[in-house]
Amino acid sequence: MTALTTTSQTFDALPLDAASRFVTGVFWVLVAGVWVGSGILLSGGAGAIGVVMSVVAVVLAVLAVTFRVLQPMGYALAPDGLTVVRRRGAFRVAGAPRGAEPRPFESHDLRVLGSGGLYGYLGRFRLRDVGSARSYVTDGHHAVLLAVGDTRVLVSPRDEAAFISAAGGSDA
């Protein structure tokens, strides 16, 4: 097992996998459909229902834009934590990274809170045989599980082997 250097190492995130691209596309089609439907209802005189549908369309669009902003673009490993570089801003998980190993999503894994495909797999997940983990994944087939302090984190770096090596490999 190798230790992290004293400086941070940055790794690009994988692009969205096919399932996530599909979910994201279908979600935007849904937003557009609800928006167009609300316009049709408003122009046809169904004011109250049209207004409600307009509000729903705006809420769905805000949700989609929020998850786009939160989409991971890269990961910076440092001896004192992991920084998830997002489209806008970054999120830091404090603690010494250790025990990285490949851990793609499995059919029995459960999303507890967050996105299960809209611009990635983001939020809290319950992983079979692992327990609770935070997910900042763009490709569910090529995820890496690591411990950062007391927190289990899933990421999807483009260079999985280099990331695992930089994080110190598996503790198992």
C-alpha positions in Angstrom: 0.0 0.0 0.0 1.4 3.4 -1.0 0.8 6.6 0.8 -0.4 9.8 -0.9 2.2 12.4 -1.6 2.0 15.7 0.3 0.4 17.4 -2.7 -3.0 16.9 -4.2 -3.4 14.7 -7.3 -6.3 15.5 -9.7 -8.2 12.9 -11.8 -10.8 13.6 -14.4 -14.2 12.0 -14.0 -15.5 9.6 -16.6 -18.3 10.9 -18.9 -21.9 10.0 -18.1 -22.7 6.4 -18.8 -25.4 5.4 -21.3 -28.1 4.9 -18.6 -27.4 8.3 -17.0 -27.4 10.0 -20.5 -30.8 8.3 -21.2 -32.3 9.4 -17.8 -31.0 12.9 -18.3 -32.4 13.1 -21.8 -35.8 11.7 -20.8 -36.0 14.1 -17.9 -35.4 17.1 -20.1 -38.1 15.8 -22.6 -40.5 15.5 -19.6 -39.7 19.1 -18.6 -40.4 20.3 -22.1 -43.6 18.3 -22.4 -44.9 19.6 -19.1 -44.0 23.2 -20.2 -45.7 22.8 -23.6 -48.7 21.2 -22.0 -49.0 24.0 -19.6 -48.9 26.5 -22.5 -51.6 24.6 -24.3 -53.8 24.5 -21.2 -53.3 28.2 -20.5 -54.1 29.2 -24.1 -57.2 27.0 -24.0 -58.6 28.7 -21.0 -57.7 26.1 -18.3 -56.0 28.7 -16.1 -55.6 27.0 -12.8 -54.4 23.7 -14.2 -52.1 25.5 -16.7 -50.6 27.5 -13.9 -50.0 24.4 -11.8 -48.3 22.6 -14.7 -46.2 25.7 -15.4 -45.0 25.6 -11.7 -44.3 21.9 -12.0 -42.3 22.5 -15.2 -40.2 25.2 -13.5 -39.6 23.0 -10.4 -38.5 20.1 -12.7 -36.2 22.4 -14.7 -34.6 23.8 -11.5 -34.0 20.3 -10.3 -32.3 19.3 -13.6 -30.2 22.4 -13.6 -29.2 21.8 -9.9 -28.0 18.3 -10.7 -26.1 19.5 -13.8 -24.3 22.0 -11.6 -23.5 19.2 -9.1 -22.2 16.8 -11.8 -18.6 15.7 -10.9 -16.0 16.7 -13.4 -13.0 15.5 -11.5 -11.5 14.4 -8.1 -8.6 15.8 -6.2 -6.9 13.4 -3.8 -4.8 14.9 -1.0 -3.5 13.4 2.3 -6.2 15.2 4.2 -9.2 14.6 2.0 -11.0 14.2 -1.3 -12.3 17.2 -3.2 -15.0 16.5 -5.8 -14.7 19.1 -8.6 -18.1 19.9 -9.9 -19.3 21.9 -12.9 -19.7 24.8 -10.5 -17.6 24.8 -7.3 -16.3 21.9 -5.4 -17.2 19.7 -2.4 -14.6 18.5 0.1 -14.8 15.3 2.1 -12.3 15.6 5.0 -10.2 12.7 6.2 -7.3 10.6 5.1 -8.2 8.7 1.9 -7.5 4.9 2.1 -8.7 1.5 0.9 -9.7 2.3 -2.6 -11.0 -0.5 -4.7 -13.2 -1.0 -7.8 -16.9 -1.1 -6.8 -19.4 -0.7 -9.7 -23.0 -0.4 -8.8 -24.9 -3.6 -8.4 -28.6 -4.5 -8.9 -29.2 -4.7 -5.1 -27.7 -1.2 -4.3 -30.3 1.3 -3.3 -30.4 5.1 -3.7 -31.5 6.6 -0.4 -31.3 10.3 -1.3 -30.1 12.0 -4.4 -30.0 11.3 -8.2 -30.1 7.8 -9.5 -29.1 8.9 -13.1 -29.9 12.5 -13.6 -26.4 13.9 -14.5 -24.8 10.9 -12.7 -25.4 9.0 -9.5 -25.2 11.6 -6.8 -26.1 11.5 -3.1 -26.5 8.8 -0.5 -26.6 5.1 -1.5 -27.0 1.9 0.5 -24.5 -0.6 -1.1 -25.0 -4.3 -0.6 -22.3 -5.8 1.5 -20.8 -2.3 2.2 -23.5 -0.1 3.9 -24.0 3.6 3.5 -21.8 5.6 1.0 -21.8 9.0 -0.6 -21.8 8.8 -4.3 -20.2 11.3 -6.8 -20.3 8.9 -9.8 -20.8 9.6 -13.5 -20.4 6.0 -14.7 -21.9 3.4 -12.5 -20.1 0.5 -14.2 -16.7 2.0 -13.4 -16.9 3.3 -9.8 -14.2 3.2 -7.1 -15.1 2.9 -3.4 -12.8 4.4 -0.9 -12.8 5.4 2.7 -12.2 9.1 3.4 -11.9 9.5 7.2 -15.0 7.7 8.5 -17.0 8.2 5.3 -17.3 5.7 2.4 -17.2 7.5 -0.9 -17.9 6.3 -4.5 -16.3 8.1 -7.4 -15.7 7.4 -11.1 -12.2 8.6 -12.2 -11.2 8.2 -15.8 -7.9 6.5 -14.8 -9.2 4.0 -12.2 -5.9 2.2 -11.7 -3.9 5.4 -11.1 -6.6 6.7 -8.7 -6.6 3.5 -6.7 -2.8 3.6 -6.6 -2.8 7.2 -5.5 -5.4 6.5 -2.8 -3.2 3.7 -1.4 -5.0 0.7 -2.8 -7.2 -1.7 -0.9 -7.0 -2.1 2.9 -8.6 -5.5 2.6 
